[in-house]
């Protein structure tokens, strides 16, 4: 830790620096186990959101497909089909 609580990450020029939108600053000092648990909980949260949205979508599809209409039309001979 540096003064005023900032975390500074250093690297040499050969390695390069990882500018990822997934990793937040300071994640490299956390253990891999903790990061795995956090990512797993976030993944479960996303799957729950997708399941809720898909349930609403399926209910809408059931409402649309439950509507029945009967069409009567006559063929060339005047017989109802």
The first five atom37 places (N, CA, C, CB, O) and aatype in JSON, in Angstrom:
{
  "aatype": [20, 20, 20, 20, 20, 20, 20, 20, 20, 20, 20, 20, 20, 20, 20, 20, 20, 20, 20, 20, 20, 20, 20, 20, 20, 20, 20, 20, 20, 20, 20, 20, 20, 20, 20, 20, 20, 20, 20, 20, 20, 20, 20, 20, 20, 20, 20, 20, 20, 20, 20, 20, 20, 20, 20, 20, 20, 20, 20, 20, 20, 20, 20, 20, 20, 20, 20, 20, 20, 20, 20, 20, 20, 20, 20, 20, 20, 20, 20, 20, 20],
  "atom_mask": [
    [1, 1, 1, 1, 1],
    [1, 1, 1, 1, 1],
    [1, 1, 1, 1, 1],
    [1, 1, 1, 1, 1],
    [1, 1, 1, 1, 1],
    [1, 1, 1, 1, 1],
    [1, 1, 1, 1, 1],
    [1, 1, 1, 1, 1],
    [1, 1, 1, 1, 1],
    [1, 1, 1, 1, 1],
    [1, 1, 1, 1, 1],
    [1, 1, 1, 1, 1],
    [1, 1, 1, 1, 1],
    [1, 1, 1, 1, 1],
    [1, 1, 1, 1, 1],
    [1, 1, 1, 1, 1],
    [1, 1, 1, 1, 1],
    [1, 1, 1, 1, 1],
    [1, 1, 1, 1, 1],
    [1, 1, 1, 1, 1],
    [1, 1, 1, 1, 1],
    [1, 1, 1, 1, 1],
    [1, 1, 1, 1, 1],
    [1, 1, 1, 1, 1],
    [1, 1, 1, 1, 1],
    [1, 1, 1, 1, 1],
    [1, 1, 1, 1, 1],
    [1, 1, 1, 1, 1],
    [1, 1, 1, 1, 1],
    [1, 1, 1, 1, 1],
    [1, 1, 1, 1, 1],
    [1, 1, 1, 1, 1],
    [1, 1, 1, 1, 1],
    [1, 1, 1, 1, 1],
    [1, 1, 1, 1, 1],
    [1, 1, 1, 1, 1],
    [1, 1, 1, 1, 1],
    [1, 1, 1, 1, 1],
    [1, 1, 1, 1, 1],
    [1, 1, 1, 1, 1],
    [1, 1, 1, 1, 1],
    [1, 1, 1, 1, 1],
    [1, 1, 1, 1, 1],
    [1, 1, 1, 1, 1],
    [1, 1, 1, 1, 1],
    [1, 1, 1, 1, 1],
    [1, 1, 1, 1, 1],
    [1, 1, 1, 1, 1],
    [1, 1, 1, 1, 1],
    [1, 1, 1, 1, 1],
    [1, 1, 1, 1, 1],
    [1, 1, 1, 1, 1],
    [1, 1, 1, 1, 1],
    [1, 1, 1, 1, 1],
    [1, 1, 1, 1, 1],
    [1, 1, 1, 1, 1],
    [1, 1, 1, 1, 1],
    [1, 1, 1, 1, 1],
    [1, 1, 1, 1, 1],
    [1, 1, 1, 1, 1],
    [1, 1, 1, 1, 1],
    [1, 1, 1, 1, 1],
    [1, 1, 1, 1, 1],
    [1, 1, 1, 1, 1],
    [1, 1, 1, 1, 1],
    [1, 1, 1, 1, 1],
    [1, 1, 1, 1, 1],
    [1, 1, 1, 1, 1],
    [1, 1, 1, 1, 1],
    [1, 1, 1, 1, 1],
    [1, 1, 1, 1, 1],
    [1, 1, 1, 1, 1],
    [1, 1, 1, 1, 1],
    [1, 1, 1, 1, 1],
    [1, 1, 1, 1, 1],
    [1, 1, 1, 1, 1],
    [1, 1, 1, 1, 1],
    [1, 1, 1, 1, 1],
    [1, 1, 1, 1, 1],
    [1, 1, 1, 1, 1],
    [1, 1, 1, 1, 1]
  ],
  "atom_positions": [
    [[0.84, -1.18, 0.0], [0.0, 0.0, 0.0], [0.88, 1.24, 0.0], [-0.96, 0.0, 1.21], [1.96, 1.28, 0.6]],
    [[0.39, 2.21, -0.68], [1.08, 3.47, -0.78], [0.33, 4.51, 0.02], [1.24, 3.9, -2.24], [-0.8, 4.27, 0.46]],
    [[0.92, 5.67, 0.23], [0.22, 6.72, 0.98], [-1.15, 7.02, 0.36], [1.07, 8.0, 1.03], [-1.32, 6.93, -0.85]],
    [[-2.09, 7.36, 1.17], [-3.45, 7.7, 0.77], [-4.21, 6.49, 0.24], [-3.43, 8.8, -0.28], [-5.24, 6.65, -0.41]],
    [[-3.71, 5.27, 0.5], [-4.45, 4.06, 0.21], [-4.5, 3.64, -1.25], [-5.81, 4.22, 0.68], [-5.36, 2.82, -1.6]],
    [[-3.64, 4.14, -2.1], [-3.67, 3.75, -3.51], [-2.9, 2.46, -3.72], [-3.09, 4.86, -4.39], [-1.9, 2.2, -3.06]],
    [[-3.38, 1.65, -4.65], [-2.68, 0.43, -5.03], [-2.05, 0.68, -6.4], [-3.66, -0.81, -5.06], [-2.73, 1.05, -7.35]],
    [[-0.74, 0.48, -6.48], [-0.02, 0.72, -7.73], [0.5, -0.61, -8.23], [1.15, 1.75, -7.54], [1.09, -1.38, -7.47]],
    [[0.27, -0.89, -9.51], [0.74, -2.13, -10.11], [1.85, -1.8, -11.1], [-0.42, -2.91, -10.8], [1.68, -0.96, -11.99]],
    [[2.99, -2.45, -10.95], [4.14, -2.22, -11.82], [4.33, -3.42, -12.74], [5.41, -1.96, -11.0], [3.98, -4.54, -12.39]],
    [[4.87, -3.17, -13.9], [5.2, -4.23, -14.83], [6.41, -3.8, -15.66], [3.98, -4.57, -15.75], [6.7, -2.61, -15.77]],
    [[7.1, -4.79, -16.23], [8.19, -4.41, -17.1], [7.67, -4.31, -18.54], [9.36, -5.44, -17.0], [6.53, -4.69, -18.81]],
    [[8.47, -3.82, -19.44], [7.99, -3.58, -20.8], [7.76, -4.85, -21.6], [8.97, -2.72, -21.53], [6.96, -4.85, -22.54]],
    [[8.44, -5.94, -21.25], [8.27, -7.17, -22.01], [6.91, -7.81, -21.75], [9.38, -8.16, -21.66], [6.31, -8.36, -22.67]],
    [[6.42, -7.75, -20.53], [5.15, -8.39, -20.18], [3.95, -7.63, -20.71], [5.05, -8.53, -18.69], [2.98, -8.25, -21.16]],
    [[3.99, -6.35, -20.67], [2.81, -5.56, -21.01], [1.9, -5.47, -19.8], [2.07, -6.17, -22.21], [2.14, -6.1, -18.77]],
    [[0.87, -4.69, -19.93], [-0.06, -4.49, -18.82], [-1.45, -4.87, -19.27], [-0.03, -3.03, -18.33], [-1.85, -4.54, -20.39]],
    [[-2.17, -5.55, -18.44], [-3.5, -6.04, -18.77], [-4.53, -4.94, -18.5], [-3.84, -7.32, -17.98], [-4.82, -4.64, -17.34]],
    [[-5.08, -4.35, -19.56], [-6.15, -3.37, -19.42], [-7.46, -4.07, -19.7], [-5.95, -2.14, -20.37], [-7.94, -4.06, -20.84]],
    [[-8.03, -4.68, -18.69], [-9.25, -5.44, -18.84], [-10.4, -4.7, -18.19], [-9.1, -6.85, -18.24], [-10.24, -4.11, -17.12]],
    [[-11.58, -4.73, -18.84], [-12.75, -4.1, -18.23], [-13.38, -5.03, -17.2], [-13.77, -3.73, -19.31], [-14.25, -4.59, -16.45]],
    [[-12.97, -6.29, -17.15], [-13.52, -7.24, -16.2], [-12.83, -7.1, -14.84], [-13.38, -8.68, -16.73], [-13.49, -7.16, -13.8]],
    [[-11.53, -6.91, -14.85], [-10.78, -6.81, -13.61], [-10.83, -5.39, -13.08], [-9.33, -7.26, -13.81], [-10.64, -4.43, -13.83]],
    [[-11.08, -5.26, -11.8], [-11.06, -3.95, -11.17], [-9.69, -3.75, -10.54], [-12.2, -3.8, -10.11], [-9.0, -4.73, -10.26]],
    [[-9.29, -2.5, -10.31], [-7.98, -2.27, -9.7], [-7.87, -2.96, -8.35], [-7.72, -0.77, -9.53], [-8.8, -2.93, -7.54]],
    [[-6.74, -3.59, -8.11], [-6.5, -4.27, -6.85], [-6.88, -5.73, -6.85], [-7.23, -3.58, -5.77], [-6.68, -6.42, -5.85]],
    [[-7.44, -6.24, -7.95], [-7.84, -7.65, -7.99], [-6.63, -8.58, -7.97], [-8.68, -7.92, -9.24], [-6.75, -9.73, -7.56]],
    [[-5.5, -8.09, -8.41], [-4.32, -8.96, -8.45], [-3.79, -9.3, -7.07], [-3.22, -8.31, -9.26], [-3.06, -10.27, -6.92]],
    [[-4.15, -8.51, -6.05], [-3.66, -8.82, -4.71], [-4.61, -9.77, -3.98], [-3.49, -7.53, -3.9], [-4.29, -10.24, -2.88]],
    [[-5.77, -10.05, -4.58], [-6.71, -11.01, -3.98], [-6.35, -12.42, -4.43], [-8.18, -10.67, -4.37], [-5.76, -12.61, -5.49]],
    [[-6.69, -13.39, -3.62], [-6.35, -14.76, -3.95], [-7.21, -15.27, -5.11], [-6.51, -15.68, -2.72], [-8.31, -14.76, -5.35]],
    [[-6.69, -16.26, -5.82], [-7.44, -16.85, -6.93], [-8.72, -17.52, -6.46], [-6.57, -17.85, -7.67], [-9.72, -17.53, -7.17]],
    [[-8.69, -18.09, -5.26], [-9.88, -18.72, -4.7], [-10.99, -17.7, -4.48], [-9.54, -19.44, -3.39], [-12.14, -17.94, -4.84]],
    [[-10.64, -16.57, -3.89], [-11.63, -15.51, -3.66], [-12.19, -14.98, -4.98], [-11.0, -14.36, -2.85], [-13.4, -14.77, -5.1]],
    [[-11.32, -14.77, -5.96], [-11.78, -14.29, -7.27], [-12.71, -15.31, -7.92], [-10.59, -14.01, -8.19], [-13.72, -14.94, -8.52]],
    [[-12.38, -16.6, -7.8], [-13.24, -17.65, -8.36], [-14.61, -17.66, -7.72], [-12.58, -19.0, -8.21], [-15.62, -17.84, -8.4]],
    [[-14.66, -17.49, -6.41], [-15.94, -17.46, -5.7], [-16.76, -16.25, -6.14], [-15.72, -17.44, -4.18], [-17.96, -16.38, -6.38]],
    [[-16.13, -15.1, -6.23], [-16.84, -13.88, -6.65], [-17.38, -14.04, -8.07], [-15.9, -12.65, -6.58], [-18.54, -13.71, -8.32]],
    [[-16.57, -14.55, -9.0], [-17.03, -14.74, -10.37], [-18.14, -15.78, -10.45], [-15.86, -15.16, -11.26], [-19.07, -15.62, -11.25]],
    [[-18.08, -16.84, -9.63], [-19.11, -17.86, -9.63], [-20.44, -17.3, -9.13], [-18.68, -19.06, -8.77], [-21.49, -17.58, -9.7]],
    [[-20.4, -16.51, -8.06], [-21.62, -15.88, -7.54], [-22.21, -14.93, -8.58], [-21.33, -15.12, -6.23], [-23.43, -14.89, -8.76]],
    [[-21.37, -14.18, -9.26], [-21.85, -13.27, -10.31], [-22.46, -14.06, -11.47], [-20.69, -12.38, -10.82], [-23.46, -13.63, -12.05]],
    [[-21.88, -15.19, -11.81], [-22.41, -16.04, -12.88], [-23.78, -16.59, -12.51], [-21.45, -17.19, -13.18], [-24.69, -16.61, -13.34]],
    [[-23.95, -17.03, -11.27], [-25.25, -17.51, -10.79], [-26.27, -16.38, -10.85], [-25.13, -18.07, -9.35], [-27.42, -16.6, -11.24]],
    [[-25.88, -15.17, -10.46], [-26.76, -14.01, -10.5], [-27.23, -13.73, -11.93], [-26.04, -12.77, -9.93], [-28.41, -13.44, -12.14]],
    [[-26.32, -13.83, -12.9], [-26.7, -13.61, -14.3], [-27.65, -14.7, -14.79], [-25.45, -13.58, -15.18], [-28.62, -14.39, -15.5]],
    [[-27.4, -15.95, -14.44], [-28.29, -17.03, -14.87], [-29.68, -16.89, -14.26], [-27.7, -18.38, -14.49], [-30.67, -17.2, -14.92]],
    [[-29.78, -16.43, -13.02], [-31.09, -16.2, -12.42], [-31.84, -15.1, -13.16], [-30.94, -15.83, -10.94], [-33.04, -15.21, -13.38]],
    [[-31.14, -14.06, -13.55], [-31.77, -12.98, -14.32], [-32.27, -13.47, -15.67], [-30.79, -11.84, -14.52], [-33.37, -13.11, -16.09]],
    [[-31.48, -14.29, -16.34], [-31.89, -14.83, -17.63], [-33.09, -15.75, -17.47], [-30.74, -15.59, -18.29], [-33.98, -15.76, -18.31]],
    [[-33.13, -16.53, -16.39], [-34.27, -17.44, -16.18], [-35.55, -16.66, -15.92], [-33.99, -18.4, -15.01], [-36.61, -17.06, -16.39]],
    [[-35.47, -15.56, -15.18], [-36.67, -14.74, -14.93], [-37.18, -14.13, -16.22], [-36.36, -13.63, -13.9], [-38.38, -14.14, -16.48]],
    [[-36.28, -13.61, -17.03], [-36.68, -12.99, -18.3], [-37.26, -14.03, -19.25], [-35.5, -12.28, -18.96], [-38.25, -13.77, -19.93]],
    [[-36.66, -15.22, -19.29], [-37.18, -16.26, -20.2], [-38.55, -16.77, -19.73], [-36.19, -17.42, -20.3], [-39.37, -17.14, -20.56]],
    [[-38.8, -16.81, -18.41], [-40.12, -17.19, -17.92], [-41.19, -16.2, -18.38], [-40.12, -17.29, -16.4], [-42.27, -16.6, -18.81]],
    [[-40.89, -14.92, -18.29], [-41.83, -13.9, -18.74], [-42.07, -14.03, -20.24], [-41.32, -12.49, -18.4], [-43.2, -13.9, -20.7]],
    [[-41.02, -14.28, -20.99], [-41.14, -14.43, -22.44], [-41.98, -15.65, -22.79], [-39.75, -14.54, -23.08], [-42.81, -15.59, -23.7]],
    [[-41.77, -16.77, -22.08], [-42.55, -17.98, -22.37], [-44.02, -17.8, -22.02], [-41.97, -19.16, -21.6], [-44.88, -18.33, -22.71]],
    [[-44.32, -17.06, -20.95], [-45.72, -16.78, -20.63], [-46.38, -15.98, -21.73], [-45.82, -16.02, -19.3], [-47.54, -16.23, -22.06]],
    [[-45.67, -15.04, -22.3], [-46.21, -14.25, -23.41], [-46.45, -15.13, -24.63], [-45.26, -13.09, -23.77], [-47.46, -14.97, -25.32]],
    [[-45.55, -16.05, -24.91], [-45.73, -16.96, -26.04], [-46.93, -17.87, -25.8], [-44.46, -17.8, -26.27], [-47.68, -18.14, -26.74]],
    [[-47.13, -18.34, -24.57], [-48.29, -19.18, -24.26], [-49.6, -18.42, -24.46], [-48.2, -19.7, -22.83], [-50.57, -19.0, -24.94]],
    [[-49.63, -17.15, -24.09], [-50.85, -16.35, -24.28], [-51.14, -16.19, -25.77], [-50.7, -14.96, -23.61], [-52.29, -16.3, -26.2]],
    [[-50.11, -15.93, -26.54], [-50.31, -15.74, -27.98], [-50.77, -17.03, -28.64], [-49.01, -15.24, -28.64], [-51.68, -17.0, -29.47]],
    [[-50.15, -18.15, -28.29], [-50.5, -19.41, -28.96], [-51.79, -20.03, -28.43], [-49.36, -20.39, -28.8], [-52.32, -20.94, -29.07]],
    [[-52.3, -19.58, -27.29], [-53.54, -20.16, -26.76], [-54.78, -19.59, -27.45], [-53.63, -19.92, -25.26], [-55.87, -20.15, -27.32]],
    [[-54.62, -18.5, -28.16], [-55.76, -17.92, -28.87], [-56.03, -18.75, -30.12], [-55.49, -16.43, -29.24], [-55.14, -18.95, -30.95]],
    [[-57.28, -19.23, -30.25], [-57.64, -20.06, -31.4], [-58.69, -19.35, -32.22], [-58.16, -21.45, -30.94], [-59.61, -18.72, -31.69]],
    [[-58.56, -19.44, -33.5], [-59.54, -18.89, -34.42], [-59.89, -19.96, -35.44], [-59.0, -17.61, -35.12], [-59.03, -20.72, -35.9]],
    [[-61.16, -20.02, -35.77], [-61.62, -20.98, -36.75], [-62.02, -20.2, -38.0], [-62.81, -21.85, -36.2], [-62.87, -19.31, -37.95]],
    [[-61.4, -20.55, -39.09], [-61.71, -19.9, -40.36], [-62.5, -20.88, -41.22], [-60.42, -19.43, -41.09], [-62.09, -22.02, -41.42]],
    [[-63.64, -20.42, -41.73], [-64.45, -21.23, -42.64], [-64.36, -20.61, -44.02], [-65.95, -21.32, -42.15], [-64.58, -19.41, -44.2]],
    [[-64.04, -21.42, -44.96], [-64.06, -20.94, -46.34], [-64.56, -22.07, -47.24], [-62.65, -20.44, -46.79], [-64.48, -23.25, -46.89]],
    [[-65.05, -21.68, -48.38], [-65.6, -22.66, -49.32], [-64.61, -22.88, -50.45], [-66.96, -22.19, -49.89], [-63.94, -21.96, -50.91]],
    [[-64.53, -24.15, -50.87], [-63.68, -24.45, -52.01], [-64.46, -24.19, -53.31], [-63.17, -25.93, -51.95], [-65.56, -23.62, -53.27]],
    [[-63.91, -24.6, -54.44], [-64.5, -24.32, -55.74], [-65.91, -24.9, -55.89], [-63.61, -24.85, -56.83], [-66.74, -24.33, -56.6]],
    [[-66.18, -26.04, -55.24], [-67.46, -26.7, -55.35], [-68.49, -26.21, -54.34], [-67.27, -28.18, -55.2], [-69.61, -26.72, -54.31]],
    [[-68.14, -25.26, -53.52], [-69.05, -24.73, -52.52], [-69.1, -25.53, -51.24], [-70.4, -24.67, -53.09], [-69.99, -25.33, -50.42]],
    [[-68.14, -26.43, -51.04], [-68.1, -27.25, -49.84], [-67.27, -26.52, -48.78], [-67.5, -28.66, -50.14], [-66.19, -25.99, -49.07]],
    [[-67.79, -26.49, -47.56], [-67.06, -25.84, -46.45], [-65.83, -26.66, -46.08], [-67.97, -25.65, -45.21], [-65.93, -27.88, -45.91]],
    [[-64.74, -26.04, -45.96], [-63.49, -26.71, -45.6], [-63.03, -26.23, -44.27], [-62.41, -26.49, -46.65], [-61.99, -26.67, -43.78]]
  ]
}
